[in-house]
Amino acid sequence: MPPVAAQRPHSFTLHGTTIEDPWAWLKDPSYPEVTDADVLAYLEEENAYFEAAMAPHTPLIDRLYEEMKARIKEDESSVPQKDGDWLYWTAFETGGQYRKWWRKPMSGGADELLLDEPALAEGHEYFRLGAITISDDGRIMAYSTDDSGSERYTIRFKSLTGAEDLSEVIAGASGKWGETSIEGTIGNIVFTRDGTGILYGVTDDQWRTRTIRFHRLGSDPATDVQLYYEEDASFSVGVEQSGDRRWIALVTSSHDTSEVRLYPADDPFAEPILVAPRKEGREYDVEMHDDTLFIHTNDVDPMWRLCTASLAAPDEWHELIGSSPDFYMTGVECYRDFFVVEGREDGLDQIAIHRYATPTEGVRIPFPEASYDAGLGDNPEYDQQVLRLGYESMVTPGTVYDYDVASGALTELKVQEIPSGYDAGKYRTERLKIAARDGTEVPVSIVYPHDFERDGSQPLFLYAYGAYGYAIPPGFSTGRLSLLDRGFAYAIAHIRGGDDLGQQWYLDGKLEKRANTFNDFVDVARGLIAGGWTSEGRIAIAGRSAGGELMGAVVNSDPDLWGAVIADVPFVDVLNTMLDADLPLTPGEWPEWGNPIEDAAAFALIRSYSPYDNVRAQAYPPMFISGGLNDPRVTYWEPAKWAAKLRHVKTDDNLLLLKTNMGAGHGGKSGRFESLREAAEEHAFVLWQMGVEG
């Protein structure tokens, strides 16, 4: 029998509305320590039920796992890249869960092992490398690690000259894990120009990065100097090095506002240059070329534009490349002889090379497919004459190119190797547009077997995210092949809330327009049904984190459409989380979702769609829910409370599983093979519930 969580009376009243929450007790009052015996017992009971339910399907899980593993080149290595006097690369060893970091002199000599992740991970259930950086003179390496999934990183130092490693250890540092949101925080490690110290971010008790400190190598970390403290709890702060390595940018940002200060890399105690004071709703980032600032900003248009300014007058911006209704400018990189503008046109990646003498005349790098994912790779040198690029599509494995800026020649360096074999001719990919209920056309990237029959009988797997302005690229996945080879089509819905078609596309899926995200997903599914791609009840859906919120919303609104649901670390208790200002990320999230504490309209809006608050007495599809006990982004009790309420309220006998990783965080289990096994479990659940032969 499935577990039944006890109900304990709990309620609160705000804005004239009383909320009953009988599963509130699943939030351990001692969090972030989770020691409550009843809470742990319930999570363990759910995990035992999960294991028992999946046990008969262990052969299928094992088969899927071996398929996925066989598609991974076990001794995979990256293409070496030059940085100064050295070539750098990473490599896995056969059977290894984690990579090793290497270098060798450009002048010749033996390979030098910089960092041995497998050795660092040994004995830990979880391991993640947060940052790795080397001083400009190549003599000292700093790196940070997390061995619990809590995203509190520890910085250590290694001598690369054969001298004894530095003994100091800095605990509680921030990592660099994606964008500023529930999905990640800014923060890194940057060496000063002379290599005698680092600037780094500090994670406070609330998992907020509001402090930047300077550490002088060889000194006691207790004496580290605070260079900056962010007073506003809704902002995070991080550091990054300019392309020419003359400056260290200290960036403070919220979801919709940013501010940049420049510190001389050779004198971090100098008075910083404030590029422009923060202005609500204005975002900008800065690159340098000589003494000219290149400022990429959305100050006048959500499609962004490029301005320049002088160091002497950094807040006097002069437009260099204006915004365009057809081109979403996503970033700018400056090199010695040219700069690169990246962006998307009709949702497709574009890379253009611009010369400083004729800055408005860009040369685009051509890409051959109708739907793809492309972008700059690792290009560490300021005097870069050949650019490293990455390219893939839903049918083309990851490919590394060098692009010669002078000649325009594109040289293929490496194609992702799939040891068990891969024939791109067995699959087809298309880019569709499906009208949402308000008439807006939503792009959909789809891949399917070459003999796929569009008669409505086939299963389809639909994925989306739809939040924080994060676009899901139509890239390649070896794990996805296990579904395609069993007759599935696989679609990515580029719904509003992401920035696939520009920042306005993102704005049209947040705050009071949040319902657009959920409606787009449902309407894409209905459009795929109308197009013969599948039929009602033959669609498996998946989303994680804020994408898990999407899953929660659409199973409440349209449960009959879905044949199986995967909701990983789902952000489903939205109202309670946004009402708890003491939670790690809540103040910083209010610009994204609204502040229901102070704003009655925001309270009503969030309550209207928060998945946990809208569970109702109806039949729900089969569901696989996951969480992480150490997750600081989507806390473990969100999926636990949701599962408990669903079990109590739903009227069907469909399978509902909750799996809580007791030693991991937001990213699930670490290690490339452990994460594959989790993917195999989810695929097995989908095949089982959809009645597809394994």
Secondary structure, 3 states (H helix, E strand, C coil): CCCCCCCCCCEEEECCEEEECCCHHHCCCCCCCCCCHHHHHHHHHHHHHHHHHHHHHHHHHHHHHHHHHHCCCCCCECCCEEECCEEEEEECCCCCCCCEEEEEECCCCCCEEEEEHHHHHCCCCCCEEEEEEECCCCCEEEEEEECCCCCCEEEEEEECCCCCCCCCCEEEECCCCCCCECCECCCCEEECCCCCEEEEEEECCCCCEEEEEEEECCCCHHHCEEEEECCCCCCEEEEEECCCCCEEEEEEECCCCEEEEEEECCCCCCCCEECCCCCCCCCEEEEEECCEEEEEECCCCCCCEEEEEECCCCCCCEEEECCCCCEEEEEEEECCCEEEEEEEECCEEEEEEEECCCCCCEEECCCCCCCCEEEECCCCCCCCCEEEEEEECCCCCCEEEEEECCCCCEEEEEECCCCCCCCHHHEEEEEEEEECCCCCEEEEEEEEECCCCCCCCCCEEEECCCCCCCCCCCCCCCCCHHHHCCCCEEEEECCCCCCCCCHHHHHCCCHHHCHHHHHHHHHHHHHHHHCCCCCCCCEEEEEECHHHHHHHHHHHHCHHHEEEEEEECCCCCHHHHHHCCCCCCHHHHHHHHCCCCCCHHHHHHHHHHCCHHHCCCCCCCCEEEEEECCCCCCCCHHHHHHHHHHHHHCCCCCCEEEEEECCCECCECCCHHHHHHHHHHHHHHHHHHHCCCC
